[in-house]
Amino acid sequence: MMQTPRLETLPPPPGVIRSLKAGFDTVAVHLTAILLPLGLDLLLWLGPRLSVKEYYQSVLPQFERDWRSLGFSTQQIQAAIEMYRAQVSSLDSLNMLALLRTFPIGITSLLSGPSPELTPFGQPQVVQIGPLGNIFLLFLLIILVGWIGGALYFLWVASLVIPEDQPAYRGKALWQSLALSFLATVAIVAIGLPVFLIIYLLTAISPALGQGAVLLLGFLAIWLVVPLFFAGHGIFLRSQNALGSVLSGMQMARFSLPNSSLFVLTVLFISIGLNFLWRIPAPDSWMLLVGIFGHAFITTALLAASFIYYRDMTAWLKLMIERLQAGVTKA
């Protein structure tokens, strides 16, 4: 008669609180790990702003001439001009340097959203970028720097969890991280653009249909967030390639879904919830420095905790499978 080992003989899975505590303890001992997110937020706060507003303002007369040559009425052209100016005015808060915050692997940042209008030194310096070719090249350069910075940040924190001094391993992790970031960008564009167009068309047909599509998309995103949360961890902890890391993260999440879902939701709750606290000081107050430091420490500790949880959970799943297989073989 075939028997399997009793569940009581299996060790418990890694605890969420224990992993979080270990992550905070690790970063508290190695505070230098927060330097990259700290430096990025200081750059976005006190550094110059890279803006494209003046370029898009300068091409409006050419657009107006094109619209007239196409036979649009004066009323239609006026409505288009007003809409275009409204969109250009929204570029006041856009800082191209915010693109340094990349996903899924990137340096965490508190100020990667709308750029603050004031700093403790007054109004920030604004550097206008143009024409379109320069904007495109700068866009690619900033994204590439963000990918590299994110890879170095993840590698730095991962090395605190599993010390690794092999240069070959570090080089492979860097290249595979860049590959994962590129694939993720391609997937976002390939999937995001059609989804956006579908939602736009549904909203044009009926606002209720558009809201329903957005709600459905939100539920789908919640379902995917746990498998994708650990997509890059295998690169830095197990020396896997980009595709293998994604598959390993999805497999680990599938076999440990309740526990992993609780961990991911806890991390998101802590990170997003504390962001409201860190943003309380005004951008022209030096007290915001406290928020920037707090955000850098918390997010780095949460990243370290995710590496610790991934390491312990994969080891636990491997042990569980080995014991189950051993029990079946003995039977």
C-alpha positions as CSV (number, residue, x, y, z in Angstrom):
1,M,0.0,0.0,0.0
2,M,1.5,3.3,-1.1
3,Q,1.9,5.8,1.7
4,T,3.0,9.4,1.8
5,P,4.7,11.2,4.7
6,R,2.3,12.9,7.1
7,L,1.9,16.6,6.8
8,E,3.1,16.9,10.4
9,T,6.6,15.7,9.4
10,L,7.0,18.6,6.9
11,P,8.5,21.9,8.2
12,P,6.2,24.9,8.1
13,P,6.5,27.3,5.1
14,P,8.5,30.5,5.6
15,G,6.6,33.0,7.6
16,V,5.6,36.5,6.3
17,I,6.5,38.3,9.5
18,R,9.8,36.5,9.9
19,S,10.8,37.3,6.3
20,L,9.9,41.0,6.8
21,K,11.8,41.2,10.0
22,A,14.9,39.6,8.4
23,G,14.7,42.1,5.6
24,F,14.6,45.1,7.9
25,D,17.4,43.7,10.1
26,T,19.6,43.1,7.0
27,V,19.2,46.7,5.7
28,A,19.6,48.1,9.2
29,V,23.0,46.5,9.3
30,H,23.9,47.6,5.7
31,L,22.5,51.1,5.4
32,T,24.6,51.8,2.3
33,A,22.1,49.7,0.4
34,I,19.7,52.6,0.4
35,L,22.1,55.0,-1.3
36,L,20.7,54.4,-4.9
37,P,17.0,55.1,-4.0
38,L,18.1,58.0,-1.8
39,G,20.3,59.5,-4.6
40,L,17.5,59.1,-7.2
41,D,15.0,61.0,-5.1
42,L,17.5,63.7,-4.3
43,L,18.1,64.1,-8.0
44,L,14.4,64.3,-8.8
45,W,13.8,66.7,-5.9
46,L,16.8,69.1,-6.1
47,G,18.2,68.5,-9.5
48,P,17.2,70.2,-12.8
49,R,14.0,69.3,-14.7
50,L,14.1,68.0,-18.2
51,S,11.1,69.3,-20.0
52,V,9.6,69.0,-23.5
53,K,6.9,71.6,-23.1
54,E,8.5,74.3,-25.3
55,Y,9.1,71.9,-28.2
56,Y,5.4,70.8,-28.2
57,Q,4.3,74.5,-28.0
58,S,6.5,75.4,-30.9
59,V,5.0,72.8,-33.3
60,L,1.4,74.0,-32.7
61,P,1.5,76.5,-35.6
62,Q,2.6,73.8,-38.0
63,F,-0.3,71.6,-36.8
64,E,-2.7,74.4,-37.3
65,R,-1.5,74.9,-40.9
66,D,-1.8,71.2,-41.5
67,W,-5.4,71.1,-40.2
68,R,-6.3,74.0,-42.4
69,S,-4.8,72.4,-45.5
70,L,-6.8,69.2,-44.7
71,G,-10.0,71.2,-44.9
72,F,-11.0,71.3,-41.2
73,S,-13.5,74.1,-40.3
74,T,-12.4,77.0,-38.1
75,Q,-14.5,75.7,-35.2
76,Q,-12.9,72.3,-35.4
77,I,-9.4,73.8,-35.6
78,Q,-10.2,76.0,-32.5
79,A,-11.4,73.0,-30.5
80,A,-8.3,71.0,-31.5
81,I,-6.0,73.9,-30.5
82,E,-7.7,74.2,-27.1
83,M,-7.4,70.5,-26.5
84,Y,-3.7,70.5,-27.6
85,R,-2.9,73.4,-25.3
86,A,-4.6,71.7,-22.4
87,Q,-2.4,68.6,-23.0
88,V,0.7,70.8,-23.3
89,S,0.0,72.6,-20.0
90,S,0.0,69.2,-18.3
91,L,3.7,68.9,-19.3
92,D,4.6,71.5,-16.6
93,S,4.8,68.6,-14.0
94,L,6.6,66.2,-16.3
95,N,10.3,65.6,-15.7
96,M,12.0,63.2,-18.1
97,L,14.4,62.1,-15.4
98,A,11.5,60.4,-13.7
99,L,11.9,57.7,-16.4
100,L,14.9,56.5,-14.3
101,R,12.3,54.7,-12.2
102,T,11.9,51.6,-14.3
103,F,9.8,48.4,-13.9
104,P,9.8,45.6,-13.0
105,I,13.4,46.0,-12.0
106,G,14.3,49.5,-11.0
107,I,15.4,51.8,-8.3
108,T,12.5,52.6,-6.0
109,S,11.5,56.3,-5.8
110,L,9.1,58.5,-3.9
111,L,9.2,61.4,-6.3
112,S,9.0,59.7,-9.7
113,G,5.5,61.0,-10.2
114,P,4.6,64.6,-11.0
115,S,7.6,66.9,-10.5
116,P,7.3,69.3,-7.5
117,E,7.1,73.0,-8.5
118,L,9.3,74.2,-5.7
119,T,12.3,73.1,-3.7
120,P,14.0,74.5,-0.6
121,F,16.2,76.5,-3.0
122,G,13.1,78.0,-4.8
123,Q,12.1,77.2,-8.3
124,P,14.1,74.4,-9.9
125,Q,16.1,74.9,-13.1
126,V,14.2,73.7,-16.2
127,V,16.1,72.5,-19.2
128,Q,14.0,72.3,-22.4
129,I,14.7,69.4,-24.7
130,G,14.1,69.4,-28.5
131,P,13.7,68.7,-31.3
132,L,11.9,65.3,-31.6
133,G,15.0,63.4,-32.5
134,N,16.8,64.6,-29.4
135,I,13.8,63.8,-27.2
136,F,13.7,60.2,-28.5
137,L,17.4,59.6,-28.0
138,L,17.3,61.1,-24.5
139,F,14.3,59.0,-23.7
140,L,16.2,55.8,-24.7
141,L,19.3,56.9,-22.8
142,I,17.4,57.6,-19.6
143,I,15.5,54.3,-19.8
144,L,18.8,52.4,-20.4
145,V,20.4,54.1,-17.4
146,G,17.3,53.3,-15.3
147,W,17.6,49.6,-16.3
148,I,21.3,49.5,-15.4
149,G,20.7,51.3,-12.1
150,G,17.8,49.0,-11.2
151,A,19.9,45.9,-12.0
152,L,22.8,47.2,-9.8
153,Y,20.3,48.1,-7.0
154,F,18.7,44.6,-7.0
155,L,22.1,42.9,-7.3
156,W,23.4,45.0,-4.3
157,V,20.4,44.0,-2.1
158,A,20.5,40.4,-3.2
159,S,24.2,40.1,-2.3
160,L,23.2,41.0,1.3
161,V,20.9,37.9,1.3
162,I,23.2,35.5,-0.5
163,P,26.8,36.9,-0.5
164,E,28.3,36.3,-3.9
165,D,31.8,37.4,-4.9
166,Q,32.0,35.8,-8.4
167,P,32.4,38.5,-11.1
168,A,31.0,36.2,-13.7
169,Y,27.8,35.7,-11.7
170,R,27.4,39.4,-11.3
171,G,28.0,40.1,-15.0
172,K,25.4,37.5,-16.0
173,A,22.9,38.9,-13.5
174,L,23.3,42.4,-15.0
175,W,22.8,41.2,-18.6
176,Q,19.9,39.0,-17.8
177,S,18.3,41.8,-15.8
178,L,18.6,44.1,-18.9
179,A,17.0,41.3,-21.0
180,L,14.1,41.0,-18.6
181,S,13.5,44.7,-18.5
182,F,13.6,44.9,-22.3
183,L,11.1,41.9,-22.6
184,A,8.9,43.5,-20.0
185,T,8.8,46.8,-21.9
186,V,8.0,45.0,-25.2
187,A,5.2,43.0,-23.5
188,I,3.8,46.2,-21.9
189,V,3.7,48.0,-25.3
190,A,2.4,45.0,-27.2
191,I,-0.4,44.3,-24.7
192,G,-1.0,47.7,-23.3
193,L,-1.6,49.6,-26.5
194,P,-4.4,47.2,-27.8
195,V,-5.9,47.1,-24.3
196,F,-5.9,50.9,-24.1
197,L,-7.5,51.2,-27.6
198,I,-10.2,48.7,-26.7
199,I,-11.0,50.5,-23.4
200,Y,-11.1,53.9,-25.3
201,L,-13.5,52.5,-27.9
202,L,-15.7,50.9,-25.3
203,T,-15.8,54.2,-23.3
204,A,-16.7,56.0,-26.5
205,I,-19.6,53.6,-27.1
206,S,-20.7,53.6,-23.5
207,P,-19.0,54.9,-20.3
208,A,-20.5,52.0,-18.4
209,L,-18.7,49.5,-20.8
210,G,-15.4,51.4,-20.4
211,Q,-15.7,51.3,-16.6
212,G,-16.5,47.6,-16.7
213,A,-13.5,46.9,-18.8
214,V,-11.3,48.9,-16.4
215,L,-12.7,46.9,-13.5
216,L,-12.1,43.6,-15.2
217,L,-8.6,44.7,-16.0
218,G,-8.0,45.6,-12.4
219,F,-9.1,42.1,-11.2
220,L,-6.8,40.5,-13.8
221,A,-3.9,42.7,-12.6
222,I,-4.5,41.6,-9.0
223,W,-4.4,37.9,-10.2
224,L,-1.1,38.5,-12.0
225,V,0.7,40.6,-9.4
226,V,1.8,37.7,-7.3
227,P,3.5,35.6,-10.0
228,L,5.0,38.6,-11.6
229,F,6.3,40.1,-8.3
230,F,9.0,37.4,-8.1
231,A,9.8,37.5,-11.9
232,G,13.3,38.8,-11.5
233,H,14.4,37.2,-8.3
234,G,15.8,34.0,-9.9
235,I,18.2,36.1,-11.8
236,F,19.9,37.5,-8.7
237,L,19.5,34.6,-6.3
238,R,19.8,31.5,-8.6
239,S,21.8,32.8,-11.6
240,Q,18.9,32.0,-14.0
241,N,18.3,33.6,-17.3
242,A,15.5,36.1,-17.8
243,L,12.9,33.5,-19.1
244,G,13.9,30.9,-16.5
245,S,13.5,33.4,-13.7
246,V,10.0,34.4,-14.8
247,L,8.9,30.8,-15.1
248,S,10.5,30.0,-11.7
249,G,8.7,32.9,-10.0
250,M,5.4,31.9,-11.5
251,Q,5.9,28.3,-10.5
252,M,6.8,29.2,-6.9
253,A,3.8,31.5,-6.6
254,R,1.5,28.8,-7.9
255,F,2.6,26.2,-5.4
256,S,2.6,28.7,-2.5
257,L,-0.2,31.0,-3.6
258,P,-2.0,31.6,-0.2
259,N,1.3,32.3,1.6
260,S,2.9,34.3,-1.2
261,S,-0.3,36.3,-1.8
262,L,-0.2,37.3,1.8
263,F,3.4,38.3,1.6
264,V,3.0,40.4,-1.6
265,L,-0.1,42.1,-0.3
266,T,1.6,42.9,2.9
267,V,4.6,44.4,1.1
268,L,2.3,46.5,-1.2
269,F,0.2,47.7,1.8
270,I,3.3,48.8,3.8
271,S,5.0,50.5,0.8
272,I,1.9,52.3,-0.6
273,G,0.5,53.1,2.8
274,L,3.7,54.7,4.1
275,N,4.1,56.7,0.9
276,F,1.2,58.9,2.1
277,L,3.2,59.6,5.3
278,W,6.5,60.3,3.4
279,R,4.7,62.9,1.2
280,I,3.2,64.9,4.0
281,P,6.1,67.5,4.1
282,A,5.9,70.2,1.4
283,P,8.4,70.0,-1.4
284,D,9.9,73.3,-0.5
285,S,10.6,72.1,3.1
286,W,13.7,70.3,4.2
287,M,11.5,68.0,6.2
288,L,10.8,66.1,3.0
289,L,14.3,64.8,3.4
290,V,13.0,62.7,6.3
291,G,10.4,61.3,4.0
292,I,12.9,60.5,1.3
293,F,15.2,58.7,3.7
294,G,12.3,56.8,5.3
295,H,11.0,55.7,1.9
296,A,14.5,54.6,0.8
297,F,15.0,52.5,3.9
298,I,11.5,50.9,3.9
299,T,11.5,50.0,0.3
300,T,15.0,48.6,0.4
301,A,14.1,46.6,3.5
302,L,11.0,45.3,1.7
303,L,13.1,44.3,-1.3
304,A,15.5,42.5,0.9
305,A,12.6,40.7,2.6
306,S,11.3,39.6,-0.8
307,F,14.7,38.1,-1.6
308,I,14.7,36.3,1.7
309,Y,11.2,35.0,1.3
310,Y,11.9,33.8,-2.2
311,R,15.1,32.1,-1.1
312,D,13.4,30.3,1.9
313,M,10.2,29.5,0.0
314,T,12.0,27.9,-3.0
315,A,14.2,25.9,-0.5
316,W,11.0,24.8,1.4
317,L,9.2,23.7,-1.8
318,K,12.3,21.7,-2.8
319,L,12.5,20.0,0.6
320,M,8.8,19.3,0.6
321,I,8.9,17.7,-2.9
322,E,12.0,15.6,-2.0
323,R,10.3,14.3,1.2
324,L,7.1,13.5,-0.7
325,Q,9.0,11.7,-3.4
326,A,11.1,9.8,-0.8
327,G,7.9,8.7,1.0
328,V,6.4,7.5,-2.3
329,T,9.6,5.6,-3.2
330,K,9.7,3.9,0.2
331,A,6.1,2.8,-0.2
